[in-house]
Amino acid sequence: MGMKFFRKTAVETVPEVKASKTGRIVAMASGTGRVAWSPRDTASLTRLGFTGNPIGFRCVKLIAEAAAALPLVCQDAERRYEIHPVVDLIRRPNPGQGKAELFEALYGQLLLSGDGYLEAVSAEPGLPRELHVLRSDRMSIVPGADGWPVAYDYSVGGRKHRFNMGLGPEAICHIKSFHPQDDHYGLSPMQAAATAMDVHNSASAWSKALLDNAARPSGAIIYKGGDGQGTLSPDQYDRLVFELETHHQGARNAGRPMLLEGGLDWKPMGFSPSDMEFHQTKAAAAREIAVAFGVPPMLLGIPGEATYANYAEAHRAFYRLTVLPLVTRVAASVSEWLSLHLGAQIMLKPDLDQIPALAAERDQQWKRVGGADFLTNAEKRALLGLPPLAEG
C-alpha cells in the first residue's frame, strides 16, 4: 500500500529559480491559514452542510457521482488510446478503489473544501503505481520565499508527513477552485451557500421544536390568586413546570387538553407555523443552496421552481453547466500531472459521445459538421475533438 505519510524525511534545499516578482509579497499577504473565518472552516461546513443538511448532501452526491461516472478518453496529438498505461492506472488507481470511487472522492473534496489532492505512489521513476485522494482538511501548504508552495504537510492524529515539491515530478497534484481572496486555497460552493444552509437548518430545528411541543405556538399561563397575589409559591411553580413537561409536551401528548386549577389562565401567543411561512423559508433557502452548487432545483424536487420547461432540459443544463466544466478542469490537471511522470504528453478528457443527457446536442453537432462540404475530413475531426487519422 502506498500511503507512506509518516516516514521521516529531511527538508531538502530547493534550488533557486526565476519566479514572479510579486511572489514574495503574495507569500507575506497570504499567510498559512486555511480559511479566514472560523465558523466557515472545512470541518464545520462538512458537518453542518453535508452530513447535517439533506440539500447540501444531495447536491454534493449528485455532482460527484455524475462527474465520476463520466467516461474519460486518453489521447495524444496523434491518436486515441484504448490500451495505455495511463488508462490502466485510471481504471484501477489503487487496490482499494476503482475509477469511480477515486474520482467521486476527489470531486467530493473539491465541492466540500474547494481543494482536491492526489498523491502519486511510485517505487521508481515513471508513471505512478497507485493514486490516492488525500483529505483536504488535513493538508496545509508551506509557501516558500517566492510565494509558491515548496511543500505540503499532511497531518493525522498529531503526526505530520511532509511532501517536498520542486524536486522532479511532484508527488502531490493540487486542484483548487478559484478563490479571489486566497492565493493558496480554493473557495468551495459550501462556503458560498453557508448562510442559506444556516437558514435551512434553523427552520428545520424550529419545526422539530414545534413538533416536540405538540406543534403549538408558545403561550403564557397567568396566575390570579384569590387574595389578589399573582405569585406562585416555589412548590406550586415546580409542580406546574413538571406537569407541563410531563403531560403537555412532545408528539405523544399532541391534542391532550390542559386542566388548569383555580387561578390559572392560558393565553396563547406568537404566530402559527403557517403565519411564519417556514415551508416557504426552507424552500427558498434550499433553492439558494442548489444555485450555489449549480444544481437545478427541479432535480432535487424543490417545489416552486419552474426555470426549466421540463426535467430533461434541467438534466441537460446540469451536465452542460456544472458537471462538464468540473470534469474537464480536473481531467486536464490530472493529465498534465501524469504527463510529467510519464515523460510524454497525454490528454484525459470526458467522452461527450457517451453522455446520454447530451445525446441530442451531439447528434445535431455530428449532423451539422458531417454535412459541411467545405470542410476536410481532418477539419471535421478537429471540430469534433477527435485526433487526426494516421496516414494510409
C-alpha positions as CSV (number, residue, x, y, z in Angstrom):
1,M,0.0,0.0,0.0
2,G,1.4,3.3,-0.9
3,M,0.2,5.9,1.6
4,K,3.6,6.4,3.3
5,F,2.7,9.6,5.1
6,F,4.6,9.3,8.3
7,R,8.1,8.4,7.2
8,K,10.6,11.0,8.5
9,T,12.2,12.9,5.6
10,A,14.7,15.7,5.7
11,V,13.7,19.0,4.2
12,E,15.9,19.4,1.1
13,T,17.0,22.8,-0.1
14,V,15.1,23.9,-3.2
15,P,17.3,25.3,-5.9
16,E,16.9,28.9,-6.7
17,V,14.9,29.6,-9.8
18,K,13.3,32.5,-11.5
19,A,10.0,33.4,-10.1
20,S,7.3,36.1,-10.1
21,K,8.4,39.5,-8.8
22,T,5.2,39.7,-6.7
23,G,5.7,36.3,-5.2
24,R,7.4,37.5,-2.0
25,I,4.6,39.9,-1.4
26,V,2.0,37.2,-2.1
27,A,3.7,34.9,0.4
28,M,3.6,37.5,3.1
29,A,0.0,38.5,2.5
30,S,-1.5,35.1,2.1
31,G,-0.5,33.6,5.4
32,T,-0.8,29.9,6.1
33,G,-4.4,29.8,7.4
34,R,-6.9,27.6,5.6
35,V,-9.9,29.9,6.0
36,A,-10.4,33.5,7.1
37,W,-13.5,32.8,9.3
38,S,-13.5,30.1,12.0
39,P,-17.3,29.4,11.6
40,R,-16.6,28.6,7.9
41,D,-13.8,26.1,8.4
42,T,-14.0,22.8,6.4
43,A,-14.8,20.6,9.3
44,S,-17.8,22.7,10.4
45,L,-19.1,23.2,6.9
46,T,-18.9,19.5,6.2
47,R,-20.7,18.6,9.5
48,L,-23.5,21.2,9.1
49,G,-23.8,21.5,5.4
50,F,-23.2,17.9,4.2
51,T,-23.8,15.4,7.0
52,G,-26.4,17.6,8.6
53,N,-28.3,19.1,5.7
54,P,-30.2,17.0,3.1
55,I,-30.0,19.6,0.4
56,G,-26.2,20.1,0.7
57,F,-25.7,16.3,0.9
58,R,-27.7,15.6,-2.2
59,C,-26.0,18.4,-4.2
60,V,-22.5,17.1,-3.4
61,K,-23.5,13.5,-4.0
62,L,-25.3,14.3,-7.3
63,I,-22.4,16.3,-8.7
64,A,-19.7,13.9,-7.5
65,E,-21.4,10.8,-8.7
66,A,-22.4,12.2,-12.1
67,A,-18.9,13.5,-12.6
68,A,-17.2,10.3,-11.5
69,A,-19.4,8.3,-13.9
70,L,-18.4,10.2,-17.0
71,P,-16.1,8.0,-19.2
72,L,-12.7,9.5,-19.9
73,V,-10.7,9.1,-23.1
74,C,-6.9,9.1,-23.3
75,Q,-5.2,10.5,-26.3
76,D,-2.3,12.5,-27.6
77,A,-1.8,14.7,-30.6
78,E,-1.8,11.7,-32.9
79,R,-4.2,9.0,-31.7
80,R,-6.8,7.9,-29.1
81,Y,-5.7,5.0,-27.0
82,E,-7.9,2.1,-25.9
83,I,-4.9,0.4,-24.2
84,H,-2.4,2.6,-22.4
85,P,-0.6,2.6,-19.0
86,V,-2.5,5.7,-18.0
87,V,-5.8,4.0,-18.9
88,D,-4.9,1.1,-16.8
89,L,-3.9,3.3,-13.9
90,I,-7.1,5.3,-14.0
91,R,-9.2,2.1,-14.3
92,R,-7.6,0.7,-11.1
93,P,-5.8,3.5,-9.2
94,N,-5.1,1.6,-6.0
95,P,-6.0,-1.8,-4.5
96,G,-8.9,-0.3,-2.5
97,Q,-10.6,1.8,-5.2
98,G,-11.7,1.8,-8.8
99,K,-12.0,4.8,-11.1
100,A,-15.5,5.8,-9.9
101,E,-14.6,5.6,-6.2
102,L,-11.4,7.6,-6.6
103,F,-12.9,10.4,-8.7
104,E,-16.0,10.6,-6.5
105,A,-13.8,11.2,-3.5
106,L,-11.7,13.8,-5.4
107,Y,-14.8,15.7,-6.7
108,G,-16.4,15.5,-3.2
109,Q,-13.3,17.0,-1.6
110,L,-13.4,19.8,-4.2
111,L,-17.0,20.6,-3.5
112,L,-16.7,20.5,0.2
113,S,-13.4,22.4,0.7
114,G,-12.5,23.9,-2.7
115,D,-9.3,21.8,-2.8
116,G,-8.5,18.3,-4.1
117,Y,-5.3,16.5,-3.5
118,L,-4.0,13.4,-5.4
119,E,-0.9,11.5,-4.1
120,A,1.3,9.6,-6.6
121,V,2.9,6.4,-5.1
122,S,5.9,5.4,-7.2
123,A,8.5,2.8,-6.5
124,E,10.7,4.0,-9.3
125,P,10.8,6.9,-11.8
126,G,8.0,6.9,-14.3
127,L,4.2,6.5,-14.1
128,P,2.9,6.1,-10.6
129,R,1.9,2.7,-9.4
130,E,-1.0,4.0,-7.4
131,L,-3.1,7.1,-6.9
132,H,-4.7,8.1,-3.6
133,V,-7.1,11.0,-2.7
134,L,-5.9,12.9,0.4
135,R,-8.3,14.7,2.7
136,S,-8.1,18.4,2.2
137,D,-8.9,19.3,5.8
138,R,-5.7,17.5,6.8
139,M,-3.5,19.2,4.2
140,S,-1.7,22.5,4.6
141,I,0.6,24.4,2.1
142,V,4.1,25.5,3.1
143,P,4.8,28.6,0.9
144,G,8.4,29.5,0.0
145,A,10.1,32.8,-0.1
146,D,8.9,33.3,-3.7
147,G,5.2,32.7,-2.8
148,W,5.0,29.3,-4.5
149,P,4.4,26.1,-2.4
150,V,7.6,24.3,-1.5
151,A,6.0,21.5,0.4
152,Y,2.6,20.1,1.6
153,D,2.1,19.0,5.2
154,Y,-0.4,16.2,5.8
155,S,-1.4,15.9,9.5
156,V,-3.2,12.9,11.1
157,G,-3.5,12.4,14.9
158,G,-0.8,14.8,15.8
159,R,1.7,13.3,13.3
160,K,2.8,15.1,10.2
161,H,4.3,14.0,6.9
162,R,5.9,16.5,4.5
163,F,5.7,16.2,0.7
164,N,8.6,18.3,-0.7
165,M,7.9,19.9,-4.1
166,G,10.2,21.1,-6.9
167,L,12.4,18.0,-7.0
168,G,11.4,16.2,-10.1
169,P,7.8,15.0,-10.8
170,E,5.6,16.2,-7.9
171,A,4.1,13.6,-5.6
172,I,1.0,15.8,-5.0
173,C,-1.4,17.1,-7.6
174,H,-3.3,20.1,-6.0
175,I,-6.5,21.0,-7.8
176,K,-8.3,24.1,-6.4
177,S,-11.3,26.2,-7.2
178,F,-11.0,29.9,-7.9
179,H,-10.7,32.0,-4.8
180,P,-10.4,35.8,-5.3
181,Q,-9.0,36.4,-1.8
182,D,-6.7,33.4,-1.3
183,D,-3.6,32.6,-3.3
184,H,-3.1,29.0,-2.0
185,Y,-6.5,27.5,-1.3
186,G,-9.8,27.3,-3.2
187,L,-13.3,28.6,-2.5
188,S,-15.9,25.8,-2.1
189,P,-19.6,26.1,-3.0
190,M,-20.2,25.1,0.6
191,Q,-18.8,28.4,1.8
192,A,-21.0,30.4,-0.6
193,A,-24.0,28.5,0.5
194,A,-23.2,28.6,4.2
195,T,-25.8,31.4,5.1
196,A,-28.6,29.6,3.2
197,M,-27.6,26.4,5.0
198,D,-27.9,28.1,8.4
199,V,-31.4,29.3,7.5
200,H,-32.4,25.9,6.3
201,N,-31.0,24.1,9.4
202,S,-32.6,26.7,11.7
203,A,-36.0,26.3,10.0
204,S,-35.7,22.5,10.4
205,A,-34.8,22.9,14.1
206,W,-37.7,25.2,14.6
207,S,-40.2,22.8,13.0
208,K,-38.7,20.0,15.2
209,A,-39.2,22.1,18.3
210,L,-42.8,22.8,17.3
211,L,-43.4,19.1,17.0
212,D,-41.8,18.4,20.3
213,N,-44.2,21.0,21.8
214,A,-47.3,19.5,20.3
215,A,-47.0,21.7,17.2
216,R,-48.5,24.7,19.0
217,P,-47.1,28.2,19.4
218,S,-45.9,29.2,22.8
219,G,-48.2,30.8,25.3
220,A,-48.4,32.1,28.8
221,I,-50.0,30.7,32.0
222,I,-51.3,33.6,34.1
223,Y,-51.9,33.1,37.8
224,K,-54.5,35.2,39.6
225,G,-54.6,34.4,43.3
226,G,-57.8,34.6,45.2
227,D,-56.2,37.0,47.7
228,G,-55.0,39.3,44.9
229,Q,-51.5,37.9,44.9
230,G,-50.1,36.9,41.4
231,T,-47.1,34.9,42.6
232,L,-46.9,31.1,42.9
233,S,-45.1,29.5,45.8
234,P,-41.9,27.6,44.9
235,D,-43.7,24.3,45.4
236,Q,-46.6,25.4,43.2
237,Y,-44.2,26.6,40.5
238,D,-42.1,23.4,40.4
239,R,-45.3,21.3,40.2
240,L,-46.7,23.4,37.3
241,V,-43.5,23.1,35.3
242,F,-43.3,19.3,36.0
243,E,-47.0,18.9,34.9
244,L,-46.4,20.8,31.6
245,E,-43.2,19.0,30.7
246,T,-44.6,15.6,31.5
247,H,-48.2,15.8,30.2
248,H,-48.3,18.5,27.6
249,Q,-45.0,18.4,25.6
250,G,-44.0,16.1,22.8
251,A,-45.7,14.4,19.9
252,R,-47.4,11.7,22.1
253,N,-49.2,14.5,24.1
254,A,-50.4,16.3,21.0
255,G,-54.1,17.4,21.4
256,R,-54.3,16.5,25.1
257,P,-56.5,19.0,26.9
258,M,-54.9,21.1,29.6
259,L,-56.6,21.0,33.0
260,L,-55.9,24.3,34.9
261,E,-56.7,24.7,38.6
262,G,-58.3,27.7,40.1
263,G,-56.5,31.0,39.4
264,L,-54.6,29.7,36.3
265,D,-55.5,31.0,32.8
266,W,-53.8,30.1,29.5
267,K,-53.1,32.9,27.0
268,P,-51.8,31.7,23.6
269,M,-49.2,34.0,22.0
270,G,-46.9,34.0,19.0
271,F,-47.5,33.0,15.4
272,S,-48.7,29.7,14.0
273,P,-46.3,27.8,11.6
274,S,-48.4,28.8,8.6
275,D,-48.1,32.5,9.6
276,M,-44.4,32.2,9.9
277,E,-44.2,30.5,6.5
278,F,-41.5,28.2,7.4
279,H,-42.1,25.9,4.5
280,Q,-41.6,28.8,2.1
281,T,-38.5,29.9,4.0
282,K,-37.0,26.4,3.8
283,A,-37.8,26.1,0.1
284,A,-36.2,29.5,-0.6
285,A,-33.1,28.5,1.4
286,A,-32.9,25.1,-0.4
287,R,-33.1,26.9,-3.8
288,E,-30.2,29.1,-2.8
289,I,-28.1,26.1,-1.8
290,A,-28.8,24.4,-5.1
291,V,-28.0,27.5,-7.0
292,A,-24.6,27.8,-5.2
293,F,-23.7,24.3,-6.3
294,G,-25.0,24.7,-9.8
295,V,-27.8,22.0,-9.4
296,P,-31.2,22.9,-11.0
297,P,-33.6,22.8,-8.0
298,M,-36.0,20.8,-10.2
299,L,-33.6,17.9,-10.0
300,L,-33.9,18.0,-6.1
301,G,-37.6,18.0,-6.1
302,I,-37.8,21.5,-4.6
303,P,-41.3,23.0,-5.1
304,G,-41.9,26.3,-6.8
305,E,-39.1,26.0,-9.3
306,A,-40.1,26.5,-12.9
307,T,-37.0,27.8,-14.5
308,Y,-36.7,24.9,-16.9
309,A,-39.6,23.7,-19.2
310,N,-39.1,20.0,-18.2
311,Y,-36.9,17.6,-16.3
312,A,-34.9,16.6,-19.4
313,E,-34.0,20.3,-20.0
314,A,-32.9,20.7,-16.4
315,H,-30.9,17.5,-16.6
316,R,-29.1,18.7,-19.8
317,A,-28.3,22.1,-18.2
318,F,-26.9,20.3,-15.1
319,Y,-24.4,18.4,-17.2
320,R,-23.6,21.2,-19.5
321,L,-23.1,24.0,-16.9
322,T,-21.9,22.1,-13.8
323,V,-20.7,18.5,-14.4
324,L,-18.8,19.0,-17.7
325,P,-16.8,22.1,-16.6
326,L,-15.8,20.4,-13.4
327,V,-14.7,17.1,-15.1
328,T,-12.8,19.0,-17.9
329,R,-10.8,21.1,-15.5
330,V,-10.0,18.2,-13.2
331,A,-9.1,15.8,-16.1
332,A,-6.8,18.5,-17.6
333,S,-4.9,19.0,-14.3
334,V,-4.6,15.2,-13.7
335,S,-3.4,14.5,-17.3
336,E,-0.8,17.3,-17.2
337,W,0.5,16.0,-13.8
338,L,0.6,12.4,-15.1
339,S,2.4,13.5,-18.3
340,L,5.3,14.9,-16.1
341,H,5.6,11.5,-14.5
342,L,5.3,9.6,-17.8
343,G,7.7,11.8,-19.7
344,A,5.3,12.1,-22.6
345,Q,2.3,14.4,-23.3
346,I,-1.1,12.7,-22.9
347,M,-4.6,14.2,-22.5
348,L,-7.5,13.0,-20.5
349,K,-10.9,14.4,-21.3
350,P,-14.6,13.4,-20.9
351,D,-16.1,11.4,-23.8
352,L,-19.0,13.6,-24.9
353,D,-20.4,10.9,-27.2
354,Q,-21.2,8.7,-24.2
355,I,-23.2,11.1,-22.1
356,P,-26.9,10.3,-22.5
357,A,-28.0,13.8,-21.3
358,L,-26.1,15.4,-24.2
359,A,-27.1,12.9,-26.9
360,A,-29.5,15.2,-28.7
361,E,-26.9,18.0,-28.8
362,R,-24.1,15.6,-30.1
363,D,-26.4,14.3,-32.8
364,Q,-27.1,17.8,-34.0
365,Q,-23.4,18.6,-34.0
366,W,-22.4,15.5,-35.8
367,K,-25.1,16.1,-38.4
368,R,-24.1,19.8,-38.8
369,V,-20.3,19.0,-39.1
370,G,-20.8,16.0,-41.3
371,G,-22.9,18.0,-43.8
372,A,-20.4,20.8,-44.1
373,D,-18.9,20.1,-47.6
374,F,-16.5,22.9,-47.4
375,L,-14.6,21.2,-44.5
376,T,-12.0,18.5,-45.0
377,N,-12.1,15.3,-43.0
378,A,-9.2,16.4,-40.9
379,E,-11.1,19.7,-40.0
380,K,-14.2,17.8,-39.2
381,R,-12.4,15.5,-36.8
382,A,-10.7,18.5,-35.2
383,L,-14.1,20.2,-34.6
384,L,-15.5,17.0,-33.0
385,G,-12.5,16.8,-30.7
386,L,-11.0,13.7,-32.4
387,P,-7.3,13.1,-33.2
388,P,-6.3,13.1,-36.8
389,L,-6.3,9.8,-38.7
390,A,-3.0,8.0,-39.3
391,E,-1.7,8.3,-42.8
392,G,-2.7,5.4,-45.0
